[in-house]
Amino acid sequence: MIKKPLKNSGFTFLLAAALAFVYPNLAVHLKQYIVPALILLMTFSLTDVKLRGLDIRADLSSIAVALMLNYVFLSGIILVLTILLIRDVSLFRGFVVMAAIPPAIATVPLSTLLKGDTRLALIANASIYMLSILLVPAILLLSLGTSAVAPLQILVVLLELIILPLFISRAIIRVPYYEQLKEDRNILINLGFFIVIYVVIGLNRDILLHESSTLLLVSIIAFMRTFFSGTLVHKIGRMLGVPFERNVTYTLFGSYKNLGLAATIALLLFGVRATIPSAVCIIFEVLMFTYFSALFHRSLVLHT
C-alpha cells in the first residue's frame, strides 16, 4: 500500500514541501545527504536515457529546437528577469545556476504521461545532457566570472552530479534483473527528490515566510519561467502547425529545468541562500503538471 503514494511524484514533492514548512528542523541534519540523494535520483533517472543506438543525425533539427528552447529561450527568460529584478547577490547566483543547468530528466516521463513525443524527449535529453558538460561551466563563468566561482570547482561538481550518475546508470542497466526492478525505480527517484526538496525548502523556510519582498520577486520570475514560458511555447507551436505530440515535448523543454541539480549546485558553490530560487520554482513546477494536463487536453480536443 505504501508503494502507491511513493510512486506518485506530485504527491511526494508536495509532501516534502509541506513538511519543510511545518517541521523544518531536520533539514540541517539532512543537508549532508543532499549530494548522495541527488546522485541517487540522477542515476536512476538517467537509466531511461539510452545513449547506444541514438541516431542524432536523423533528429538533428528537432534536437536543435529543444536545445534552443531550453538553453536560449528559457535560460534567456531567467537571466533577463534576474538582471532586471534581483539585486541580492546570492539570489542572483542561484538564478544563474538555474539558467545554466540542463532540462529536467522528467521531460521524458512527462512526455509519455501528457501524450507527447517520448522518443524526441529521450534523444533530445540525452544530447543536451552531454552538451551540458560544456554549457554549465560556460554559462556560469560568463555570467559570474572566475572571481565568483573557480573553474575547477565547477568541474568537480559536474563530475559528481552529472558525469558520475551517467556512468553508474550505464552499469545499472546492464545488471541482470534490472528490468524486473525497474517497476520500483520511481520510488527511489521520488525519495531522492523528497530529500532534496525538503532540505532546500526547510533551510529557507524562515526566509520564504518572512521576507515577503524577496518571495514576491522570486515568485514573479518563477511564474514567468514556468507557466508563462510553457504557455507561450505551446501557443506558438500551435500557430506554426507543429504536430501535437511534438509540441507537447517542446513545451516541456521550454519550461522545465532540473531544479534538484540546480539547488544542489547552488548549495555547493554559493551556500543556502542561493537555493531560494530553486526552492520556489520547485513548487511552481509541481503545480505546472496539473496545468499542462488541462492545457494539452484542451489543445488535443481542438486538434482532433
Buried (B, 14 or more C-beta within 10 A) or exposed (E): EEEEEBBEBEBBBBBBBEBBEEEBEBBEEBBEBBBEBBBBBBBBBBBBBEBEEBEEEEBEEBBEBBBBBBBEBBBBBBBEBBEEBBEBEBBBBBBBBBBBBBBBBBBBBBBEBBBBBBBBBBBBBBBBBBBBBEBBBEBBBEBBEEEBBEEEBBBEBBEBBBEBBBEBBBEBBEEEEEEEEBEEBBBBBBBBBBBBBBBBBBBBBEBBEEBEEBBEBBBBBBBBBBBEBBBBBBBBBBEEEBEBBBBBBBBBBBBBBBBBBBBBBBBBBBEBBBBBBBBBBBBBBBBBBEBBBEBBEEBBEEEE
